[in-house]
């Protein structure tokens, strides 16, 4: 659940609905998008 919490935190910062972030994590289709968002936030 740590990974899902990370996704939720990222989604909250980006203003993405929880269900959308959870679906992206579970499907992994949008994982690259999440990684790009993370890169923009953290680097």
N, C-alpha and C positions, 0 to 999 in steps of 0.2 A: 504493500500500500504506500510505501514511501515514494515510489515513482508517480503514483496517481496524485499524491499530495503535491509533489513538485509541479505536475501539470496543472493542478487546480490553482496553485500560487501564481504560476505563469499566466494562466487564463485570467485570473483576477486582475493582474497588472495590465493585461492587454484589453480588458473589458469583454472577454469572450464568455458566453454562457457556460455554466458548469457542464451541462449535458453535451455541449459541442466539444469541449476539451476532453471529456471522458471518452466520447466516441472516437475522437481522433487518436487518443492513446490506445484504445482497445483495437481499433482497426489498423493502426500503424500506417495508414495511407498518407496521413498528414504529418507524420513524425518529422519529415524533413522541414516542413513549414514551422513546426514547433521549435526545431533546432535553430532555424534561422532567427526566429523571434528571440530565443535564448541568447544567441550570439549578439544580437542587436542590444539586448538589455545588459549583458554581463561584460561585453568586450568593447 
